[in-house]
Amino acid sequence: MDFFDRFAVPHPSFAIYASMAAIGLTIIAVIAGLTYFKKWGYLWREWLTTVDHKRIGIMYLLSALLMLFRGGVDAIMMRAQLAVPDNTLLDAQHYNEIFTTHGIVMILFMAMPFIMFFMNFVVPLQIGARDVAFPRLNALSFWLFFMGAMLFNISFVVGGSPDAGWTSYFPLAGTEFSASVGNNYYMIAIQIAGIGTLMTGINFITTILKMRAPGMTLMKMPMFTWSALIANVIIVFAFPVLAVLLAMGTLDRQFGTNFFAMDNGGMDMLWANIFWVWGHPEVYILILPAFGIYSEVISTFARRNLYGYTSMVGSMVIISLLSFLVWAHHFFTMGQGAFTNSIFSITTMAIAVPTGVKIFNWLLTLRKGKIVFTTPMLYSMLFIPLFTLGGVTGVMLAMSAADYQYHNTMFLVAHFHNVIIPGVVYAMLAGLHYYWPKMFGFMLNERIGKWTAWLLSIGFVLAFMPMYISGLDGQARRMYTYSESAGFGPMNMVSFVGAAIMAIGFVLIVYNIYYSTRYESRDISNDPWDARTLEWATHTPVPEYNFAILPDVRTNEAYWDAKKNGHVLFKGEFEKIHMPNNSGIPFIMSCIFFVWGFSFIFSLWIPVILTTIGIFACMALRSFEQDHGRYISVKEIEETETNLRGA
Amino acid sequence: MSQLFPMKQVLGFVFSILLTIIALAVYFLDMSFAVGMTILLVTAFIQAGLQLVVFMHAGETKDKGAIYTNVFYGLIIALVTVFGTLLAMVWDM
């Protein structure tokens, strides 16, 4: 039995046993359902082995929504625990685990796949390509991310969750203070997902640089594609840092090295330092594609071309460079001198300038526009004021002297939620509503959508504005409870009410998907929003080859020109199209990675060695495989095109 | 003949071996830490550049602008990271 003891949860409670039962029942239900409806073959052929960027995108979306609810439940539990003084809903250990997993799940397993979904689904369509540059690598990216996320998520029922914060600072995260396997999960699961993300970065840079439609020069790319390009450049430069950092953390925890130890020549602050060398660019990896989506949505629904295209691109390039120059502002109070803090203060405040340029460009796009208030536009209009508030408190935090007052309080928590929720989450929801008809052939209900947007915004303001005040009054972040005499009670109760309203908003999104699937009209055109860029020029649903004839592009709004100025997008005859074959290797290899990661976390070295051999065998198999793809004949294209045009 | 014999690559190979020997000398000859470190850093950067240009064919295609931009961008970020870390963790502590 000794062998199995290691898998036990160190701090069990009724909730954890209930989750175990729920997870078990869900797995049985899924297997039974797939068998009963005879969907195993369909699942394998159409989804698990697919290399189609659109389907991979949809799988990213499903994972992101799933993780949104996992992270959301964590958030509600935290707010419920803090709602009244001296609450005993959660004990300290559970609270630690919950705020840790909330952070990691929301950043790495919710926001990241959400932007990956947009990049996968939108970028090839927007640049008039038939797929990404390396379709099979793309599938591998997705499955590595997915297995990393699943590995992380089983931590709370097998062996215990990480509990040292999403930043996992050493020495707290070291074996001396965190002996359980929880922080091994952190190191290994994020490592596996991070490898996938790095591959996506390389894949999309190549796609955008090499596979644009004829005539689309760099400065004629739609804004979302530009933002995706810049975000992927940041990924390629930032994620190797994370990989090295996690490897060093793993060595420290499992192999007795002393990189982040307090003695033996180690330096515990180095973890915080390297973490933020990756962590700060990561923030911009999330926000830049969000800005790209806002640019598309605002220009579509203001019925105007985007104001200041060149300055938009320029400000993103500057942000990408500055994002690597500011990381020390995350630890102003760690003991470095005023000289260093001043440098990082100034670089941090400098970021407000290009960001401000973008805000003004959006406002000037709206000026003299014929604004249509659809749900995506409503999210964008709520984004501008709320995000600006978050940005201004960011400049407050950037002043290193004043930061001694704000640091490690709820003020900081309020600030970063204030930029991430209106900045990233609203963009994701706006984009979800915007691209839903292109994915599934029907719109999401506008009425429910607008209710959701308002509920989320009211809930957001109620949940996070009180934190600014209680933070200035001294409420520390990550504190699992407080006494009544501290006086934080009323503020935290308001926060809880806000969080509950936001929860209702997120449930409404699910209801909207259900409602629209049942009742919304399927009779929509290829271009239901009267949009401007190429993804709307192809059919709905999008055929697997995207464009029967590659579009000819003259400006950054090629489809608008085709609709209004008589530009001919598709010239010439059908030719046979070369497409990649499906492959099971990415899925199988990622499953092996999952077992590898699990064994590594529990230091089971024999399975680690066997699975390592398995991973290399998969790579060797790929290297010696003869796969030249397949051709779609002209006859098939004609049939598909006639069918889609008739519909 | 001049097209058949890869002069550039052969000279590059000789030069890269020469750089390795110089770097190796740091270990075998007795010199101060500062001098040794300087020699290692200088030879390492020349070596990396040499490999990139001669053997990885940067600059031989028409997208050499993109390749060099990338390399310089990476170099700047690496230097900023290293010196920023030294500043925050060691020099100004």
Interface residues (C-beta under 8 A of the other chain):
Chain A: L209 V233 F237 V241 M267 M269 L270 N273 I274 V277 L321 F324 L325 W327 A328 G335 Q336 G337 F339 T340 I343 F344
Chain B: D63 A66 Y73 G74 I76 I77 V80 T81 G84 T85 L87 A88 M89 D92 M93
